[in-house]
Amino acid sequence: MRHFAVCVSLVLTVSSFAQSLAMKPFEVNMDRVKVSTFGGNFAQPKSYLVPTYTVEVSSEGSVWAKAGRTQSHAKYFVDGLDKAMLQGVATKLQSDLVDKLKAAGYPVLTYDDVKGEPDVSSHGLLKSDNRYGLPSGGGLGAPVTFVIVNPTDAQAFDSPVQGPAWWLRGISKAKNLTVIVPDLKFTTPQMWGQASSTASVDEAGVSLDPRMIFEGATIYGVTPKGGQPAIQVQQHGKRTAADVAGKIKKVSGDETHVSHVLAWGSNDYVMTLDQTVFSDGILRVGFAINDMIVAEIKKEK
């Protein structure tokens, strides 16, 4: 006799009482950092334009698990992605990078300094998603939607296939500046499928937990001579941005069992963010990434 089981589990660290302590520094694992110098590096020249700063955070996603004739499906939605809070975080990270570059002795221009330039004022913007008041898009090769955040709506620049710094090459050349555009990506909650089959049992299930993971970053650049340096940072799965970024609640479910024939289940969850822990998680990672950018510039010649 063959049995079928649909399982859903929530990791026990989900807690409605999770609160942020003083924000702790994040350490970038340099073994997961790759610097590319295609046609130039970030020190050619050592004067800079930081036109925007991008943070991408997961807003919804889904997972399937299948074993034989047993299937399990789950979707999550993130509640608490407040536009003002998110843009405030992106603004802090942009300001932090500019301040650190200036403190190191480098001249820096920002969006406010170039917004009147024709290349900037005429450049297209990403389309806003009405659900969030911010742009959204996919990523990670998985059914995950990300909200795309910049310091202001006016800095949500559409990106050509060559990357988000490439379209500023004219200003880079005219003003003899190296353009820097960071893009950081985060996911919360974590959701994964699990499946197993034996001679008598098929099991499939989906598990969730409230960790926030730093999925990685790309620091895009363009130099006055058309070089496209870049810094790529891989996922830091074990070094979480936040261990508990909020509370997960099941809001709906549907299960079908046909004895000895099939089992099917689908459940929906809402992750309600602890906004302090969530924003601290992004900031602590972003501050560390900014330190890494400045350190790399200091090394380059």
Backbone torsions as a table, in degrees:
resi	resn	phi	psi	omega
1	MET	NA	130.4	-177.1
2	ARG	-102.4	137.2	-177.3
3	HIS	-115.3	152.9	-178.9
4	PHE	-128.6	138.3	-178.0
5	ALA	-139.7	131.1	172.9
6	VAL	-107.3	127.0	-174.7
7	CYS	-126.8	140.2	172.2
8	VAL	-132.3	133.3	-179.1
9	SER	-133.0	145.2	172.3
10	LEU	-111.8	128.8	178.5
11	VAL	-64.2	137.8	-169.3
12	LEU	-68.0	-9.2	179.9
13	THR	-75.5	-3.8	174.6
14	VAL	-63.1	127.2	-175.6
15	SER	-147.8	133.3	177.3
16	SER	-76.1	-6.5	-176.4
17	PHE	-105.9	7.2	179.5
18	ALA	-62.6	126.3	179.9
19	GLN	-133.0	151.5	-178.8
20	SER	-81.6	131.3	169.1
21	LEU	-87.4	-170.0	175.2
22	ALA	-57.3	136.1	-175.4
23	MET	-61.9	126.0	-177.9
24	LYS	-94.7	145.4	179.0
25	PRO	-62.3	149.8	175.0
26	PHE	-106.4	141.2	179.6
27	GLU	-110.4	120.4	177.5
28	VAL	-75.1	131.3	175.8
29	ASN	-81.5	104.9	-174.3
30	MET	-68.0	-15.1	174.1
31	ASP	-70.2	-14.2	-179.5
32	ARG	-108.8	22.3	-179.7
33	VAL	-118.7	132.3	177.1
34	LYS	-126.5	127.9	179.4
35	VAL	-105.2	127.0	178.1
36	SER	-112.2	139.8	-179.2
37	THR	-125.6	66.4	-178.8
38	PHE	-79.1	100.5	178.4
39	GLY	79.1	8.3	-179.8
40	GLY	154.3	169.7	178.3
41	ASN	-124.0	-176.7	-175.5
42	PHE	-75.3	-1.3	179.6
43	ALA	-107.3	18.9	-178.0
44	GLN	-124.6	88.1	-4.8
45	PRO	-92.6	178.5	179.9
46	LYS	-92.7	53.2	167.6
47	SER	-136.7	143.8	-159.9
48	TYR	-135.0	154.9	168.8
49	LEU	-124.3	122.3	174.4
50	VAL	-112.8	92.7	-172.9
51	PRO	-80.2	-22.6	-179.4
52	THR	-165.4	176.1	177.8
53	TYR	-146.9	124.3	-173.3
54	THR	-110.1	133.1	173.3
55	VAL	-125.5	129.5	177.6
56	GLU	-115.0	129.6	-178.5
57	VAL	-130.4	139.8	-178.1
58	SER	-67.6	139.9	179.8
59	SER	-118.7	-25.4	175.5
60	GLU	-163.2	158.4	179.9
61	GLY	-168.3	170.8	179.8
62	SER	-148.1	156.7	-179.1
63	VAL	-141.4	141.3	171.6
64	TRP	-114.6	145.6	169.7
65	ALA	-133.2	139.1	-176.1
66	LYS	-142.4	134.5	173.6
67	ALA	-140.0	111.9	-177.6
68	GLY	59.4	-122.4	179.1
69	ARG	-101.7	21.4	176.6
70	THR	-110.9	129.0	-179.4
71	GLN	-132.5	143.9	175.5
72	SER	-134.2	138.0	-177.6
73	HIS	-136.0	141.6	177.1
74	ALA	-144.7	147.4	175.1
75	LYS	-126.2	148.9	173.4
76	TYR	-128.2	152.4	176.1
77	PHE	-132.7	139.6	-177.1
78	VAL	-101.6	125.0	178.4
79	ASP	-105.6	134.0	178.3
80	GLY	113.5	9.6	178.2
81	LEU	-81.6	71.8	-177.0
82	ASP	-72.9	129.5	-175.6
83	LYS	-59.7	-47.4	-178.1
84	ALA	-61.8	-41.3	178.5
85	MET	-63.3	-46.2	-177.6
86	LEU	-65.2	-44.7	178.7
87	GLN	-67.5	-30.8	175.1
88	GLY	-63.5	-39.7	177.6
89	VAL	-65.0	-46.0	179.1
90	ALA	-62.2	-37.7	177.9
91	THR	-63.9	-42.8	178.8
92	LYS	-62.3	-40.9	-179.2
93	LEU	-68.7	-40.5	176.6
94	GLN	-62.0	-46.9	-179.7
95	SER	-63.1	-38.2	179.6
96	ASP	-63.4	-43.9	179.0
97	LEU	-63.9	-44.7	179.5
98	VAL	-61.1	-45.5	-179.4
99	ASP	-62.6	-39.7	-179.0
100	LYS	-70.0	-36.8	175.8
101	LEU	-64.9	-43.5	179.3
102	LYS	-66.1	-39.1	179.3
103	ALA	-63.9	-27.4	177.5
104	ALA	-82.0	-1.9	175.4
105	GLY	97.8	12.8	-176.2
106	TYR	-101.2	135.8	173.3
107	PRO	-67.3	139.3	-177.0
108	VAL	-138.1	131.9	168.7
109	LEU	-107.4	155.1	178.6
110	THR	-125.9	-176.9	179.1
111	TYR	-53.9	-41.7	-178.4
112	ASP	-59.8	-28.7	-178.8
113	ASP	-79.8	-20.2	-174.1
114	VAL	-123.6	1.6	-174.6
115	LYS	-62.2	-21.1	177.7
116	GLY	-84.8	-8.7	178.9
117	GLU	-68.2	137.8	-178.5
118	PRO	-54.7	-38.5	180.0
119	ASP	-61.7	-30.3	-178.4
120	VAL	-88.4	-49.7	-175.7
121	SER	-63.8	-25.2	-178.8
122	SER	-97.4	-4.5	-175.4
123	HIS	-75.5	142.4	-178.6
124	GLY	-70.1	157.0	179.0
125	LEU	-115.4	155.7	174.8
126	LEU	-65.8	144.4	179.4
127	LYS	-74.3	133.0	-179.1
128	SER	-76.9	141.0	174.3
129	ASP	-89.1	122.2	-175.4
130	ASN	-60.1	-23.8	-179.1
131	ARG	-68.4	-29.7	-174.1
132	TYR	-119.8	-15.1	-173.1
133	GLY	73.0	14.9	-178.8
134	LEU	-141.0	159.4	176.0
135	PRO	-65.4	158.0	176.0
136	SER	-142.6	162.3	180.0
137	GLY	-169.2	175.6	179.8
138	GLY	-91.4	-172.5	179.3
139	GLY	165.0	168.0	176.7
140	LEU	67.1	11.9	179.8
141	GLY	62.8	27.6	-176.4
142	ALA	-139.4	162.8	178.5
143	PRO	-74.3	68.5	179.3
144	VAL	-125.9	135.4	174.6
145	THR	-103.2	135.3	178.5
146	PHE	-115.0	138.7	167.7
147	VAL	-85.1	132.4	-176.5
148	ILE	-104.1	119.1	-169.7
149	VAL	-117.8	133.9	172.1
150	ASN	-129.2	167.2	-176.8
151	PRO	-57.5	-36.7	178.2
152	THR	-140.3	162.8	176.1
153	ASP	-58.5	-36.7	-177.0
154	ALA	-69.2	-13.0	-179.3
155	GLN	-104.1	9.4	177.7
156	ALA	-86.3	67.4	-172.1
157	PHE	-71.6	137.5	170.6
158	ASP	-65.5	143.3	-174.0
159	SER	-113.2	129.3	173.9
160	PRO	-72.1	170.4	-177.9
161	VAL	-63.8	-23.1	-179.5
162	GLN	-76.5	-7.9	178.7
163	GLY	117.0	161.3	-172.1
164	PRO	-74.5	-3.7	176.1
165	ALA	-102.2	-21.2	-170.1
166	TRP	-60.6	-38.4	-175.7
167	TRP	-68.8	-10.2	178.7
168	LEU	-97.0	13.1	-176.8
169	ARG	-63.7	-30.5	178.7
170	GLY	-65.1	-45.2	177.1
171	ILE	-66.7	-38.7	178.1
172	SER	-57.5	-45.2	-179.1
173	LYS	-70.0	-44.5	-176.3
174	ALA	-65.3	-36.0	-175.0
175	LYS	-105.3	1.8	179.2
176	ASN	56.0	55.6	-177.8
177	LEU	-125.6	148.9	168.0
178	THR	-95.0	126.7	-179.5
179	VAL	-88.0	137.1	177.0
180	ILE	-126.6	124.6	177.4
181	VAL	-131.1	101.8	176.7
182	PRO	-80.0	147.5	175.5
183	ASP	-139.7	112.7	-177.1
184	LEU	-112.7	143.8	-175.7
185	LYS	-129.0	136.8	-178.1
186	PHE	-134.7	148.5	172.8
187	THR	-127.9	140.8	169.6
188	THR	-162.2	137.5	-3.1
189	PRO	-77.2	-179.2	173.6
190	GLN	-97.3	135.4	-179.5
191	MET	-138.4	133.6	-179.5
192	TRP	-148.2	151.5	178.9
193	GLY	-93.1	151.5	177.3
194	GLN	-136.3	135.7	-178.3
195	ALA	-147.5	147.1	176.8
196	SER	-154.5	151.9	178.0
197	SER	-137.2	137.5	171.2
198	THR	-125.6	-173.7	180.0
199	ALA	-63.3	-24.4	-174.5
200	SER	-122.5	-12.0	-173.0
201	VAL	-137.7	132.4	166.5
202	ASP	-108.0	128.5	178.0
203	GLU	-127.9	137.3	176.1
204	ALA	-143.8	138.9	-178.6
205	GLY	-158.3	170.1	178.8
206	VAL	-128.0	134.6	178.2
207	SER	-117.0	150.8	178.9
208	LEU	-135.1	149.9	166.8
209	ASP	-148.1	162.4	-168.8
210	PRO	-92.1	19.1	178.0
211	ARG	-66.9	149.4	169.0
212	MET	-107.8	123.1	-176.5
213	ILE	-107.3	134.9	170.7
214	PHE	-80.3	107.1	-175.0
215	GLU	-79.2	-14.4	177.7
216	GLY	133.5	179.2	-177.6
217	ALA	-151.7	154.1	167.8
218	THR	-128.2	128.3	175.1
219	ILE	-102.5	108.5	-176.9
220	TYR	-90.4	145.7	177.2
221	GLY	-141.1	161.0	169.0
222	VAL	-146.7	139.8	-176.8
223	THR	-109.0	165.9	179.6
224	PRO	-57.8	-25.6	179.6
225	LYS	-93.6	9.7	177.5
226	GLY	88.4	6.6	175.7
227	GLY	-67.2	153.0	-179.3
228	GLN	-127.8	71.6	175.9
229	PRO	-66.4	156.0	179.2
230	ALA	-153.8	151.1	171.7
231	ILE	-122.6	123.4	178.9
232	GLN	-111.3	128.7	179.3
233	VAL	-116.2	123.3	-178.7
234	GLN	-80.2	169.5	-179.7
235	GLN	-54.7	139.3	174.4
236	HIS	-111.1	72.4	-172.9
237	GLY	-66.8	-39.5	-176.9
238	LYS	-82.5	-22.6	175.8
239	ARG	-98.7	87.3	-172.8
240	THR	-70.0	149.0	170.4
241	ALA	-70.0	-36.2	175.0
242	ALA	-154.6	136.5	179.7
243	ASP	-74.9	-35.9	179.1
244	VAL	-137.6	100.7	-175.4
245	ALA	-93.1	-0.5	-180.0
246	GLY	167.5	-161.6	-176.9
247	LYS	-121.1	134.8	179.9
248	ILE	-102.9	133.5	179.9
249	LYS	-133.4	133.6	173.8
250	LYS	-75.6	128.7	-176.7
251	VAL	-113.0	-18.6	176.4
252	SER	-162.4	158.4	179.6
253	GLY	-160.2	153.8	180.0
254	ASP	-148.7	125.1	-179.4
255	GLU	-131.8	143.1	177.9
256	THR	-130.0	128.7	177.4
257	HIS	-127.4	126.7	170.9
258	VAL	-117.4	112.8	-169.7
259	SER	-50.8	123.5	176.9
260	HIS	64.8	11.2	-177.4
261	VAL	-118.9	-55.5	-178.9
262	LEU	-158.9	162.8	172.7
263	ALA	-143.4	135.4	-177.0
264	TRP	-142.4	138.7	178.6
265	GLY	-146.1	145.6	176.4
266	SER	-141.8	132.9	-176.9
267	ASN	-136.7	147.3	176.9
268	ASP	-114.2	140.4	-178.9
269	TYR	-130.6	150.6	172.9
270	VAL	-119.1	129.1	174.8
271	MET	-100.1	111.4	177.0
272	THR	-93.2	117.3	-173.8
273	LEU	-72.0	143.8	159.2
274	ASP	-86.0	101.9	-168.8
275	GLN	-63.8	-30.6	177.7
276	THR	-68.7	-48.3	178.8
277	VAL	-63.6	-42.1	-179.3
278	PHE	-61.8	-51.2	-178.8
279	SER	-67.0	-38.6	175.9
280	ASP	-60.0	-39.0	-179.9
281	GLY	-61.5	-43.6	178.1
282	ILE	-66.4	-44.5	-176.3
283	LEU	-64.4	-43.1	-176.6
284	ARG	-64.5	-36.1	175.8
285	VAL	-70.2	-46.8	-178.2
286	GLY	-60.9	-41.2	177.8
287	PHE	-60.9	-40.0	179.4
288	ALA	-68.0	-38.3	176.9
289	ILE	-63.7	-41.7	178.0
290	ASN	-61.3	-42.2	176.0
291	ASP	-58.8	-41.9	-179.7
292	MET	-63.5	-41.0	179.5
293	ILE	-60.6	-48.2	-178.6
294	VAL	-65.3	-39.5	178.6
295	ALA	-62.8	-39.2	179.4
296	GLU	-66.2	-40.7	178.6
297	ILE	-61.1	-42.9	-178.7
298	LYS	-63.2	-31.0	-179.2
299	LYS	-76.1	-32.0	-172.2
300	GLU	-78.5	154.5	179.2
301	LYS	-128.9	NA	NA
